[in-house]
Amino acid sequence: MPQHDDTESELLGWIEELQQEVAALRAENGSLRQKVLVAESVIPNYQEALGASQFNLWKTQALLNISNQPTG
């Protein structure tokens, strides 16, 4: 039954390829999850910095408006 052996061998090769692909996808998934976690942890820092820079801009504009007001 050489044909049976060839088919079985072909199927085993295909299964091995699929297992390798699954392992690669799992590794990629883990890497992507790590990147998402890092990005999620950085977002609040950027939001805070943006809020601080906007506040400083508004404060500077207010001080300029006050200093440009005519006196007396």
C-alpha positions as a Markdown table, in Angstrom:
| # | Residue | x | y | z |
|---|---|---|---|---|
| 1 | Met | 0.0 | 0.0 | 0.0 |
| 2 | Pro | 2.5 | 2.6 | -1.1 |
| 3 | Gln | -0.2 | 5.1 | -2.0 |
| 4 | His | -1.7 | 4.9 | 1.5 |
| 5 | Asp | 1.8 | 5.6 | 2.9 |
| 6 | Asp | 2.3 | 8.6 | 0.6 |
| 7 | Thr | -1.1 | 10.0 | 1.6 |
| 8 | Glu | -0.4 | 9.5 | 5.3 |
| 9 | Ser | 3.1 | 11.1 | 4.9 |
| 10 | Glu | 1.6 | 14.0 | 3.0 |
| 11 | Leu | -1.0 | 14.5 | 5.7 |
| 12 | Leu | 1.5 | 14.3 | 8.5 |
| 13 | Gly | 3.7 | 16.9 | 6.7 |
| 14 | Trp | 0.7 | 19.2 | 6.3 |
| 15 | Ile | -0.2 | 18.8 | 10.0 |
| 16 | Glu | 3.4 | 19.7 | 10.9 |
| 17 | Glu | 3.2 | 22.8 | 8.7 |
| 18 | Leu | 0.0 | 23.8 | 10.4 |
| 19 | Gln | 1.4 | 23.3 | 13.8 |
| 20 | Gln | 4.4 | 25.5 | 12.9 |
| 21 | Glu | 2.1 | 28.2 | 11.6 |
| 22 | Val | 0.0 | 28.1 | 14.7 |
| 23 | Ala | 3.1 | 28.4 | 16.9 |
| 24 | Ala | 4.3 | 31.4 | 14.8 |
| 25 | Leu | 0.8 | 33.0 | 15.0 |
| 26 | Arg | 0.8 | 32.5 | 18.8 |
| 27 | Ala | 4.2 | 34.2 | 19.1 |
| 28 | Glu | 3.0 | 37.1 | 16.9 |
| 29 | Asn | -0.1 | 37.4 | 18.9 |
| 30 | Gly | 1.9 | 37.6 | 22.1 |
| 31 | Ser | 4.1 | 40.2 | 20.6 |
| 32 | Leu | 1.1 | 42.2 | 19.5 |
| 33 | Arg | -0.5 | 41.9 | 22.9 |
| 34 | Gln | 2.7 | 43.3 | 24.5 |
| 35 | Lys | 2.7 | 46.2 | 22.0 |
| 36 | Val | -1.0 | 47.0 | 22.9 |
| 37 | Leu | -0.2 | 46.9 | 26.6 |
| 38 | Val | 2.7 | 49.3 | 26.1 |
| 39 | Ala | 0.7 | 51.6 | 24.0 |
| 40 | Glu | -2.2 | 51.6 | 26.4 |
| 41 | Ser | 0.1 | 52.5 | 29.3 |
| 42 | Val | 1.6 | 55.4 | 27.4 |
| 43 | Ile | -1.6 | 57.0 | 26.2 |
| 44 | Pro | -2.5 | 58.5 | 29.7 |
| 45 | Asn | 1.0 | 60.1 | 29.7 |
| 46 | Tyr | 0.4 | 61.8 | 26.4 |
| 47 | Gln | -3.1 | 62.9 | 27.5 |
| 48 | Glu | -1.6 | 64.4 | 30.7 |
| 49 | Ala | 1.2 | 66.1 | 28.7 |
| 50 | Leu | -1.4 | 67.5 | 26.2 |
| 51 | Gly | -3.5 | 68.8 | 29.0 |
| 52 | Ala | -0.6 | 70.4 | 30.7 |
| 53 | Ser | 0.6 | 72.0 | 27.5 |
| 54 | Gln | -2.9 | 73.3 | 26.7 |
| 55 | Phe | -3.1 | 74.7 | 30.2 |
| 56 | Asn | 0.2 | 76.5 | 29.8 |
| 57 | Leu | -0.9 | 77.9 | 26.5 |
| 58 | Trp | -4.1 | 79.2 | 27.9 |
| 59 | Lys | -2.2 | 80.6 | 30.9 |
| 60 | Thr | 0.3 | 82.4 | 28.6 |
| 61 | Gln | -2.6 | 83.7 | 26.5 |
| 62 | Ala | -4.4 | 85.0 | 29.5 |
| 63 | Leu | -1.2 | 86.7 | 30.9 |
| 64 | Leu | -0.7 | 88.3 | 27.5 |
| 65 | Asn | -4.2 | 89.5 | 27.4 |
| 66 | Ile | -3.9 | 91.0 | 30.9 |
| 67 | Ser | -0.6 | 92.7 | 30.0 |
| 68 | Asn | -2.0 | 94.1 | 26.8 |
| 69 | Gln | -4.9 | 95.8 | 28.6 |
| 70 | Pro | -4.6 | 99.5 | 28.7 |
| 71 | Thr | -4.1 | 101.0 | 32.1 |
| 72 | Gly | -6.0 | 103.9 | 33.5 |
